[in-house]
């Protein structure tokens, strides 16, 4: 027997990353003023060892955002909240955090995010979880990540796997420019 229905298909991350970049690039309007973004990576060792911050940054840039910085913080609720709050006060249009959204005791990104939000966007939260599950990113489906508006900033928490980031960013970039346009209108 040469194959089994139980064999896992090995995904080529570079092909999947390229597809996510293409989808993100198609999502951003060409004539819009460049929106600003910040990426926050939650990692207890203060190292973005998986390169997820860089991947989020690339996907944001390809969707028409200028990424001010990628910041790495520990899984401490106060550190996460301070990084997100600094982004909001700094006037970025979107801040994406990666990591700290699971069910482990150290996963406190949702608890750090919630007090900052003026309005939750449950549709984005559900879409990110659902697209992640559909793509086989179990951590995205189990994510407690939040999405919402703080002042005039869109804030979104993502799970910390390449698949969760790719699928989450494809969902977010489709909606982000629309949300930003709506919240910046007076």
C-alpha positions, 0 to 999 in steps of 0.5 A: 500500500503506497498511501493512506488516507491518514497521511498528512499533506505537507504544506509548502509554507513559501507557496502558502505565504505567497498566496496570502501576500497576493490576496492581501495585496488585492485587498488594499485600494490603490488610491487610498492614503497610506494607513499606518500599522504596528505589529505586536508579537507576544513571546516570553523570550522576547524573540520573534523566533518564527518570523511571524511579526515579519510575515504580518508586516509584509502582508500589511505592506502588500495590503497598502499599509505602512508598518511603523514597527514590530514590537516583541513583548512578553506574555505579561498582561501589562506589557501587552496592554502597554504596547497596544495602548502605545500604538493607539495613542501613537495614532496608528490605524491598525495594530495586530498582535500575534500570540497569547490568545490560546487557552494556556495560563500565560495566554492573556492577550485578550485580557490585555486587549479588552479594556482598551476597546471602545467597540468589539467587532465580533464579526471579524473575530468569528471570521478569523476563527472560522477561516483558520479552522477551514484552513486547518489552523487548529490554534486559530479555531481555538483562539480567544483573540479579540477584534475591535476599535480603540479610538480610531484604531482597529485592534486585532489579536491573532494566534501564533502559527504561520497558518493562523497568521496567513488566514487571519491576515487575509480576512483582516486586510479585506476588511481593514481599509473599510473599517478604518474609513468608517472610523475616521469619518467625522 
